[in-house]
Amino acid sequence: MKKTLLALSTLSALTSASEVYFIEPANGDKFKGDVKVVFGLSDFGVAPAGIKLPNTGHHHLLINAELPVDMSLPIRADFNHRHFGLGQTETVLSLEPGTYKLQLLMGNHLHIPHEDPIYSEVITITVE
């Protein structure tokens, strides 16, 4: 694991080209049961929370939540703000029936969005 993390530290310092996105689900998808969510990331690396390496961070999944108003503060941790501080790149959600807006937001080693925030477009899914 250390070799991978060290290799990620050599990525370009320009985060403006970095992108986080959903591999799955797609906008408008409908589900009966659990929802598998797979995170995509380009021109940036993934490192667990607490590991400070240049040009890396970890995923946060916002569920029916807006981006933080103050991006200089740590991202909340609750049902609507899911942290993947071990460096996970996917999850399975068990959600009650309803419509959900999902968005990804990268956080640094301290769960704070980067100076040039990296976040996905909002997608909407329905659980029947």
DAKA-V281620 format. One record per residue. N is the residue number from 0. RES is the residue in one small letter. NEAR is the number of other C-alpha atoms within 10 Angstrom. Layout:
n = [N:N]
res = [RES:RES]
near = [NEAR:NEAR]
//
This chain:
n = [0:1:2:3:4:5:6:7:8:9:10:11:12:13:14:15:16:17:18:19:20:21:22:23:24:25:26:27:28:29:30:31:32:33:34:35:36:37:38:39:40:41:42:43:44:45:46:47:48:49:50:51:52:53:54:55:56:57:58:59:60:61:62:63:64:65:66:67:68:69:70:71:72:73:74:75:76:77:78:79:80:81:82:83:84:85:86:87:88:89:90:91:92:93:94:95:96:97:98:99:100:101:102:103:104:105:106:107:108:109:110:111:112:113:114:115:116:117:118:119:120:121:122:123:124:125:126:127]
res = [m:k:k:t:l:l:a:l:s:t:l:s:a:l:t:s:a:s:e:v:y:f:i:e:p:a:n:g:d:k:f:k:g:d:v:k:v:v:f:g:l:s:d:f:g:v:a:p:a:g:i:k:l:p:n:t:g:h:h:h:l:l:i:n:a:e:l:p:v:d:m:s:l:p:i:r:a:d:f:n:h:r:h:f:g:l:g:q:t:e:t:v:l:s:l:e:p:g:t:y:k:l:q:l:l:m:g:n:h:l:h:i:p:h:e:d:p:i:y:s:e:v:i:t:i:t:v:e]
near = [6:7:7:11:16:13:11:19:18:14:15:14:14:11:18:10:11:18:18:20:19:20:12:14:18:12:15:13:13:16:16:11:13:12:19:13:18:15:19:16:19:11:17:24:22:25:28:22:20:14:17:14:19:17:21:26:30:27:30:26:22:25:19:15:15:13:14:14:7:10:15:13:12:15:23:15:12:10:12:15:20:17:23:20:21:14:15:16:15:16:13:10:11:11:16:13:12:11:15:19:16:22:23:24:28:27:29:27:20:17:25:20:25:19:11:11:18:22:22:19:13:18:18:17:18:18:17:12]
//
